[in-house]
Amino acid sequence: CENAAGQTIDNVAPQYSPMKSADVADVAKLHDVSAAAGGLLLTDNRVSIPKDFGKAGGSAPPTPSTLSVDGVDIGHASLGPLSAGTITSGHSFTAADADAHVAVVDSGYATSNNLKVGSTVSIDKVKFTVIGIVRQGQTSSPNDVYISLEVAQAFKAGGSAETGEVNT
């Protein structure tokens, strides 16, 4: 572990098995389904290893942190995880944000991490500018960060990009 001292290990992985984005259109055609939009739930696992880790009198073992990230289909804003939320600061996604490194963050996550509109949040060592803060209903279990589906699909999860795939 001394070789890893002072480094941050950061990787993104999908939370569920993916399916092709084209299959979402088939779901929308099912009986009693009026519309469907795909999303891509990812988990960013990060651990920062202290420089003195593994040395006599060095730091305690590092504690990993997990960030839940939801890639949302911004072309279907009335569907998906942001549709029931209320933007409390800034704004939600626009069509121009499809391939931009911008994020909407959950209000609880923003508060606990001192984030506001204009702050940056890092996902797999990629910086995203916060454009909005969203408050979700009390019965929901919100994700920490929301990014566009297109950008989420570009992350290399497990060694291959998730392009064209969704898992919600």
C-alpha positions in Angstrom: 0.0 0.0 0.0 2.9 2.4 0.4 3.0 2.7 -3.5 -0.5 4.0 -3.4 0.2 6.5 -0.5 -0.9 10.1 -1.4 -3.1 9.0 -4.3 -6.8 9.0 -4.8 -8.4 6.0 -6.4 -11.6 7.1 -8.2 -13.8 5.0 -10.5 -17.4 4.9 -11.8 -19.5 1.8 -12.1 -23.2 1.3 -13.2 -25.6 0.4 -10.3 -27.7 -2.0 -12.4 -27.2 -4.1 -15.5 -27.6 -2.0 -18.6 -29.9 -2.4 -21.6 -29.8 -0.6 -25.0 -31.4 2.9 -25.1 -33.4 1.7 -28.1 -35.3 -0.7 -25.8 -36.9 2.3 -24.0 -39.0 3.0 -27.1 -40.3 -0.6 -26.9 -41.2 -0.1 -23.3 -43.1 3.1 -24.3 -45.2 1.0 -26.7 -46.4 -1.4 -24.1 -50.1 -1.5 -23.1 -51.0 1.2 -20.5 -47.6 2.9 -20.8 -48.0 6.5 -22.0 -44.3 7.5 -22.1 -40.9 6.2 -21.1 -37.4 7.7 -20.7 -34.2 5.9 -19.9 -31.6 6.9 -17.3 -28.2 5.6 -16.2 -27.5 5.2 -12.5 -23.8 5.2 -11.7 -21.8 5.1 -8.5 -18.6 7.0 -8.1 -16.4 5.2 -5.6 -13.5 7.2 -4.2 -10.8 6.7 -1.6 -7.9 9.0 -0.9 -4.9 7.3 0.6 -2.9 9.5 3.0 0.8 10.1 2.2 1.9 8.5 5.4 -0.3 5.4 5.2 1.5 2.2 5.8 4.4 3.9 7.7 5.1 3.6 11.4 2.8 6.0 13.2 1.0 6.8 9.9 -2.6 7.6 9.3 -5.4 5.2 9.9 -6.8 3.3 6.9 -8.7 5.6 4.5 -12.5 5.6 4.4 -14.0 5.2 1.0 -16.7 7.6 -0.2 -19.5 6.9 -2.6 -21.4 9.4 -4.8 -24.6 8.4 -6.5 -24.9 9.9 -10.0 -28.0 9.8 -12.2 -27.7 10.4 -15.9 -31.0 11.9 -16.9 -32.6 12.1 -20.3 -32.9 15.9 -20.6 -35.0 15.5 -23.7 -37.8 14.1 -21.5 -37.8 16.5 -18.6 -41.3 15.6 -17.5 -40.2 12.0 -16.9 -37.4 10.7 -14.7 -35.9 11.6 -11.4 -36.0 15.4 -11.7 -39.7 15.6 -12.7 -41.0 15.5 -9.2 -38.3 17.8 -7.7 -38.3 21.5 -7.2 -35.4 23.6 -8.3 -34.5 25.8 -5.3 -31.5 27.6 -6.8 -30.2 28.0 -10.4 -31.9 26.0 -13.1 -32.4 22.6 -14.5 -30.9 21.2 -17.7 -31.6 22.8 -21.1 -31.0 21.2 -24.5 -27.6 23.0 -24.7 -26.5 20.9 -21.6 -26.7 17.6 -23.4 -22.9 17.2 -23.7 -21.8 19.7 -21.1 -20.1 19.0 -17.8 -22.8 20.6 -15.7 -24.8 19.1 -12.9 -27.9 19.6 -10.8 -27.3 18.5 -7.2 -29.7 17.3 -4.5 -30.3 20.0 -1.8 -29.2 17.7 1.0 -26.0 16.8 -0.8 -25.4 20.4 -1.6 -25.9 21.5 2.1 -23.6 18.8 3.5 -20.9 19.5 1.0 -21.2 23.4 1.0 -22.2 23.5 -2.7 -24.1 26.2 -4.5 -24.7 27.2 -8.1 -21.3 27.8 -9.7 -19.5 25.3 -7.4 -17.8 22.3 -8.9 -18.3 18.6 -8.1 -15.9 15.9 -9.3 -17.1 12.6 -10.8 -14.3 10.1 -11.6 -11.8 13.1 -11.6 -14.0 15.0 -14.1 -15.2 18.4 -12.9 -18.8 19.4 -13.3 -20.2 22.9 -12.7 -23.3 23.0 -10.5 -26.1 24.8 -12.5 -29.0 24.0 -10.1 -30.0 22.7 -6.7 -33.0 20.4 -6.5 -35.2 19.5 -3.5 -36.9 16.1 -3.9 -40.0 15.0 -2.1 -39.6 13.6 1.4 -40.6 10.1 0.3 -38.0 9.8 -2.3 -34.4 8.6 -2.0 -32.6 11.2 -4.1 -29.3 10.7 -5.8 -26.5 13.1 -5.0 -25.8 14.4 -8.4 -27.7 14.5 -11.7 -25.9 14.9 -15.1 -27.1 14.5 -18.7 -27.6 11.0 -19.9 -25.3 11.6 -22.8 -22.4 12.6 -20.5 -23.1 9.7 -18.1 -23.0 7.3 -21.0 -19.5 8.5 -21.9 -18.0 7.4 -18.6 -15.9 4.3 -18.9 -17.6 2.0 -16.5 -15.9 -1.3 -16.0 -13.5 -0.6 -18.8 -16.0 0.2 -21.5 -18.2 3.2 -22.2 -21.9 2.9 -21.5 -22.8 4.7 -24.8 -26.3 3.9 -25.9 -27.1 2.1 -22.7 -29.5 2.8 -19.8 -30.2 0.9 -16.6 -33.4 2.7 -15.4 
